[in-house]
Amino acid sequence: MPGATVLPAFDDTHTHLIFAALGAHDVPVHQARTIPEFLDLIRQRATTTPEGEWIRTTTNWQELNLAERRLPTAAELDRATDRHPVLVKRGGHNDVVNTYALRLAGITEDTPVPLGGVIGRDADGHLNGRLIDNALPLVERLLPAPDRAGASTDCAWPAVSTPPPASAPCATARSPPTTTPYCRPLARRGH
């Protein structure tokens, strides 16, 4: 098309850049090719994380890239660490947490399922650690706020000026507050 401008790489394919910024120091589970490798990455992080602190994963992975072609379960995450709450994020609509995190959140087999959400169960009806959509805040509300003390003004992600509305499909407890920078130097934690 005469006179048209082409700007490669300006096409956002639903990447949730805020999740990428928030996950800069999280466990890089996208490197795993099997669930045992996935769990090993979490297990390795547990060795350097103080007991009781959250362990979170990056969101940029797909279970279809794992040999098993499925999400891990709470029981599997428990084998990686039972001394830390673990949050495995898969995009903006799916979490899997371990038993420690379920316990912290007060989620039991009797917990009512939030409207528009799913609290996952296995074939026997027991909690499997999976949370979908409006069930995410049951756990994510417990996550520590981003480290504002270590925030950097010269980082790649600018201050967020407006959070998504609470009613937005992708809004969760981790949605950013107004005008808070979500960056910190990558060398800060050494992960």
C-alpha positions as CSV (number, residue, x, y, z in Angstrom):
1,M,0.0,0.0,0.0
2,P,1.6,3.2,-1.1
3,G,2.2,5.6,1.7
4,A,1.6,3.0,4.4
5,T,3.9,2.7,7.4
6,V,5.0,-0.7,8.7
7,L,6.1,-0.9,12.3
8,P,7.3,-4.4,13.1
9,A,7.1,-5.6,16.7
10,F,4.4,-3.2,17.6
11,D,1.8,-5.8,17.4
12,D,0.9,-6.9,21.0
13,T,-0.3,-10.5,20.8
14,H,-1.9,-10.6,24.2
15,T,1.4,-10.8,26.1
16,H,0.4,-9.1,29.3
17,L,3.5,-7.0,29.6
18,I,2.7,-6.1,33.2
19,F,3.1,-9.8,34.1
20,A,6.4,-9.9,32.4
21,A,7.6,-6.9,34.4
22,L,6.3,-8.3,37.7
23,G,7.8,-11.7,36.9
24,A,11.4,-10.5,36.1
25,H,12.7,-12.3,39.2
26,D,10.3,-15.3,39.3
27,V,11.2,-18.9,38.5
28,P,11.8,-19.2,34.7
29,V,9.6,-22.3,34.3
30,H,9.4,-21.6,30.5
31,Q,12.8,-23.4,30.4
32,A,11.3,-26.7,31.5
33,R,10.4,-29.4,29.0
34,T,8.9,-31.8,31.5
35,I,7.0,-31.6,34.8
36,P,10.1,-33.0,36.7
37,E,12.3,-30.2,35.2
38,F,9.6,-27.7,36.1
39,L,9.6,-28.9,39.7
40,D,13.4,-28.9,39.8
41,L,13.4,-25.2,38.9
42,I,11.0,-24.5,41.8
43,R,13.1,-26.8,44.1
44,Q,16.3,-24.9,43.2
45,R,14.6,-21.6,44.0
46,A,13.4,-23.0,47.3
47,T,17.0,-23.6,48.4
48,T,17.7,-19.8,48.2
49,T,14.4,-18.5,49.4
50,P,13.8,-18.0,53.1
51,E,11.2,-20.5,54.5
52,G,7.7,-19.1,54.4
53,E,8.4,-16.7,51.5
54,W,6.4,-16.9,48.3
55,I,7.9,-18.6,45.3
56,R,6.3,-17.5,42.0
57,T,6.9,-18.5,38.5
58,T,7.0,-16.6,35.3
59,T,3.7,-16.5,33.3
60,N,5.2,-17.0,29.8
61,W,5.0,-20.7,29.5
62,Q,2.5,-23.2,28.1
63,E,1.6,-26.6,29.5
64,L,1.4,-27.9,25.9
65,N,5.2,-27.4,25.7
66,L,5.7,-29.9,28.5
67,A,6.0,-33.6,27.6
68,E,3.0,-34.3,29.9
69,R,1.0,-31.6,28.2
70,R,-0.7,-30.6,31.4
71,L,-0.4,-28.2,34.4
72,P,1.4,-29.4,37.5
73,T,-0.8,-30.3,40.5
74,A,-0.7,-29.1,44.1
75,A,0.7,-32.5,45.2
76,E,3.5,-32.2,42.7
77,L,4.3,-28.7,43.8
78,D,4.3,-29.9,47.4
79,R,7.1,-32.3,46.4
80,A,9.2,-29.4,45.1
81,T,8.7,-27.5,48.4
82,D,6.4,-27.8,51.4
83,R,8.2,-24.9,53.2
84,H,7.0,-22.1,50.9
85,P,3.8,-21.1,49.4
86,V,4.1,-21.6,45.6
87,L,2.2,-19.7,42.9
88,V,2.5,-21.0,39.4
89,K,0.9,-18.5,37.0
90,R,-0.1,-19.5,33.5
91,G,-1.1,-16.4,31.7
92,G,-3.6,-14.1,33.3
93,H,-6.4,-16.6,34.0
94,N,-4.9,-19.7,35.5
95,D,-2.9,-20.4,38.7
96,V,-1.8,-23.6,40.3
97,V,-0.8,-23.4,44.0
98,N,0.6,-25.8,46.4
99,T,-1.0,-27.0,49.6
100,Y,0.9,-24.4,51.7
101,A,-0.7,-21.6,49.6
102,L,-4.2,-23.2,49.8
103,R,-3.8,-23.4,53.5
104,L,-2.7,-19.7,53.8
105,A,-5.7,-18.6,51.7
106,G,-8.1,-20.7,53.8
107,I,-9.2,-22.7,50.8
108,T,-10.7,-26.0,51.7
109,E,-13.0,-28.5,50.0
110,D,-15.9,-26.5,51.5
111,T,-14.8,-23.1,50.2
112,P,-17.6,-21.7,48.0
113,V,-16.5,-21.2,44.4
114,P,-16.6,-17.5,43.4
115,L,-19.0,-16.6,40.6
116,G,-17.0,-16.6,37.4
117,G,-14.2,-18.7,38.9
118,V,-13.1,-22.3,39.3
119,I,-11.5,-24.0,42.3
120,G,-10.0,-27.1,40.7
121,R,-10.5,-30.6,41.9
122,D,-9.1,-34.0,40.9
123,A,-11.2,-37.0,39.8
124,D,-11.9,-37.9,43.5
125,G,-13.2,-34.4,44.3
126,H,-10.1,-33.3,46.2
127,L,-8.4,-29.9,45.7
128,N,-5.8,-30.0,43.0
129,G,-4.4,-26.5,43.4
130,R,-5.8,-25.0,40.2
131,L,-7.6,-21.7,40.3
132,I,-9.2,-20.0,37.4
133,D,-10.4,-16.4,36.7
134,N,-12.4,-15.1,39.7
135,A,-10.9,-17.6,42.0
136,L,-7.4,-16.1,41.5
137,P,-7.8,-13.4,44.1
138,L,-8.4,-16.0,46.8
139,V,-4.7,-16.6,46.8
140,E,-3.2,-13.6,45.0
141,R,-4.5,-11.2,47.6
142,L,-1.9,-12.7,49.9
143,L,1.1,-12.0,47.7
144,P,3.5,-9.3,49.0
145,A,3.3,-6.0,47.1
146,P,6.0,-5.3,44.5
147,D,9.3,-4.1,46.1
148,R,8.9,-0.3,45.8
149,A,12.1,0.4,47.8
150,G,14.1,-1.3,45.0
151,A,12.2,0.4,42.2
152,S,14.2,2.0,39.5
153,T,13.3,5.0,37.4
154,D,15.6,4.0,34.6
155,C,14.2,0.5,33.9
156,A,12.4,-0.8,30.8
157,W,8.9,-0.7,32.3
158,P,7.5,2.8,33.1
159,A,5.2,3.8,35.9
160,V,1.7,2.4,35.4
161,S,-0.7,5.3,35.2
162,T,-4.0,3.5,35.4
163,P,-4.8,0.0,36.6
164,P,-7.4,-2.1,34.8
165,P,-10.8,-1.8,36.4
166,A,-11.7,-4.5,38.9
167,S,-14.4,-5.7,36.6
168,A,-11.9,-6.3,33.7
169,P,-11.5,-10.0,32.9
170,C,-7.8,-9.9,33.4
171,A,-7.9,-7.8,36.6
172,T,-6.6,-9.7,39.6
173,A,-5.3,-8.9,43.1
174,R,-1.9,-8.3,41.4
175,S,-3.3,-5.6,39.1
176,P,-1.1,-2.5,39.6
177,P,-2.2,0.5,41.7
178,T,-2.2,3.9,40.0
179,T,1.2,5.5,39.2
180,T,3.4,2.9,40.9
181,P,6.6,2.0,39.2
182,Y,7.0,-1.8,38.8
183,C,10.7,-2.0,38.1
184,R,13.8,-2.8,40.0
185,P,17.3,-3.5,38.8
186,L,17.6,-7.1,37.5
187,A,20.7,-7.7,39.5
188,R,19.0,-6.8,42.8
189,R,18.0,-10.3,43.9
190,G,20.6,-12.2,42.0
191,H,18.1,-14.7,40.5
